Amino acid sequence: MGLSEIAAGVEVTTEQRERGVATVDGTDGSLADRLAAHADALPCDPAAAAAVVERYAAGGSIGQAAAAGEVPRVTAAKTLHLLGESVSPLGPTGRDIVRDWIAGEVSRTEALALSRASPAEFALAAYVETHDPLPAARDAVQGALDAGRLTDETDASLADAAEAPDRLR
């Protein structure tokens, strides 16, 4: 008896379900509508911020998120920081050096040399150290950002935000 004779009477009676990550978005309105309440505190308009969040949550880099929101990369990084994402381009020692510079304990030139950061990285790190995330805005986008984390996409590259040639706004 051959394999074809054995399989002759076998047929598929059920279909396999595609399983994905279950997410629940208990919010009303679009992401841009939810961010509108925080428009004055964000470095870009709510529609651009929503596009940045959606692309970043889908696994895009900060540069890709900036392109989706049609904003400079630094603006996208600042927006994500204010929404509770960790975007500092420096490690713990570099952040300590930036804090020392903010406190006036070292000069900017010395802080740049010690941190080994580019001027753009240093500026972004200084922004992160001097601006606290906005808890209410974080709550407004939490479902979108958490859904993106659950997809197990690769981490976004922070280097492209720090290498942006444009100035902080």
C-alpha positions, 0 to 999 in steps of 0.5 A: 500500500502506497502513501497515495492510497493511504491518503485517498480518504483523508480530507480537511474538515476544519480550517486553521485560525490565524492568531494575532496579538489581541489588543483592546482600545477602550478609547473613543475618537481618533488618536489625533482627536485624543492628542488635541487636548495636549496640542499646546504641550506637544512640539508638533500638531496633533495630527502629526503627533498621531502619525508619528505614534502610529508609525513608531508603534508599528515598529518604525524607527524614529526617522520613519515615524518623523517621515510619516508625521512630516516633521523633523526627526528631532521633533518626532523624538521630542514628541515620543519623549513627551508621550512617555517613550525612552528616546535619550541617545545617551547612556546613564553616564552621558545623562549624568554629564548632561545633568551636571551641565544643566546644573552649571557644574561643567561647561558645555564644551567639557560636557560634550567632550566627556559625554562623547555625544554629537551636538545634536545628541547632546541637545536631544539629551538636554531636552529629555532631561529638562522636559518631563513626559506628560502623563495625560498625553501618555494615557491618550496614546497608551493603547497605540504604543502598547499594541506596537510593543506587543508585536515584538518588532525591532527597537527603533534606532535613536541614532537617526533622531540625534543625527538630524541636521535640523535644530531643535524647535 
